[in-house]
Amino acid sequence: MAAPDTRVFDRAHFAHMTGGDAGLEVEIVQIFRTQTELWSRLLIADAPTPIWRDAAHTVKGSARGLGLWVLAEACERAEELGKAGAVEGALVSQALTTVRASLEEALEALDRAYAQACAA
């Protein structure tokens, strides 16, 4: 079995952020998963720029706390486009597609790491 990609999910960082409290980690993962349902609906190029930019900013902060580095970087790139006033549809659409794909990848990594604990 391949080693987990710590760029996708840095479990050691997350454990550090929670003080090693496994119960807290599970609770945060469950909250993050619930929040992603809302964020996914906001991370669309057709939404007004402040909406998707603010959603990207929020996801970025959460991702950094959990050690989801690839997701945080994708969100940062999208947020920077929004701050720069980028309105080119294809550019924004591509950035937000990358954010959503990174979000899915992050959720899969969290599911692998916490599947048993979250099912309990």
C-alpha positions in Angstrom: 0.0 0.0 0.0 1.3 3.4 -0.9 2.1 5.9 1.8 -0.5 8.6 2.2 0.2 11.9 0.5 0.8 14.4 3.3 0.2 17.2 0.8 -3.4 16.1 0.5 -3.8 15.4 4.2 -1.1 16.0 6.8 -2.5 14.0 9.7 0.4 14.9 11.9 -0.3 18.6 11.5 -4.0 18.0 12.2 -3.1 16.0 15.4 -0.9 18.8 16.5 -3.7 21.4 15.9 -6.1 19.3 18.0 -3.6 18.5 20.8 -3.8 14.9 19.8 -7.4 14.6 20.8 -8.8 11.9 18.5 -12.4 12.7 19.5 -11.9 16.3 18.6 -10.4 15.3 15.3 -13.4 13.2 14.4 -15.8 16.0 15.4 -13.9 18.6 13.3 -13.9 16.2 10.3 -17.6 15.7 10.6 -18.2 19.5 10.8 -15.9 20.1 7.8 -17.7 17.4 5.8 -21.1 19.1 6.6 -19.8 22.5 5.7 -18.4 21.3 2.4 -22.0 20.8 1.2 -22.6 24.6 1.5 -19.2 25.6 0.2 -19.5 23.5 -2.9 -22.7 25.3 -3.8 -20.9 28.7 -3.5 -17.7 27.7 -5.4 -19.1 28.2 -8.9 -18.0 30.7 -11.5 -21.5 31.9 -12.2 -21.8 33.2 -8.7 -20.9 36.8 -8.0 -17.2 37.2 -7.4 -17.5 38.1 -3.7 -19.5 34.9 -3.1 -17.0 32.4 -4.6 -14.0 34.4 -3.4 -15.3 34.4 0.2 -16.1 30.7 0.0 -12.6 30.0 -1.2 -11.2 32.1 1.6 -13.2 30.2 4.2 -12.3 26.8 2.8 -8.7 27.8 2.7 -8.6 28.6 6.4 -10.4 25.4 7.3 -8.1 23.4 5.0 -5.0 24.9 6.6 -6.2 23.9 10.1 -6.8 20.3 9.0 -3.5 20.0 7.1 -5.2 19.8 3.7 -2.4 21.6 1.8 -3.4 20.9 -1.8 -6.9 22.2 -1.1 -5.6 25.3 0.7 -3.3 26.2 -2.2 -6.1 25.7 -4.7 -8.3 28.0 -2.6 -5.6 30.6 -2.3 -5.2 30.7 -6.1 -8.9 31.1 -6.6 -9.1 33.8 -3.9 -6.3 35.7 -5.4 -8.2 35.8 -8.8 -11.2 37.2 -7.0 -9.1 39.8 -5.2 -7.5 40.8 -8.4 -10.9 41.3 -10.0 -10.4 38.5 -12.5 -13.6 38.1 -14.4 -12.4 36.0 -17.3 -14.9 33.1 -17.2 -12.5 30.4 -18.3 -9.8 31.4 -15.8 -12.2 31.6 -12.9 -14.0 28.4 -13.9 -10.8 26.5 -14.1 -9.6 27.7 -10.7 -12.9 26.8 -9.1 -13.0 23.4 -10.8 -9.5 22.8 -9.3 -10.8 23.8 -5.9 -13.8 21.5 -6.1 -11.6 18.6 -7.3 -9.1 19.3 -4.5 -12.0 19.4 -2.0 -13.2 15.9 -3.2 -9.7 14.6 -2.9 -9.4 16.0 0.6 -12.7 14.4 1.6 -11.6 11.1 0.3 -8.4 11.3 2.3 -10.3 12.2 5.4 -12.7 9.4 4.8 -9.8 6.9 4.6 -8.2 8.3 7.8 -11.4 8.5 9.8 -13.8 6.0 8.3 -14.2 3.8 11.3 -14.4 6.6 13.8 -16.9 8.6 11.8 -19.1 5.5 11.3 -19.3 4.9 15.0 
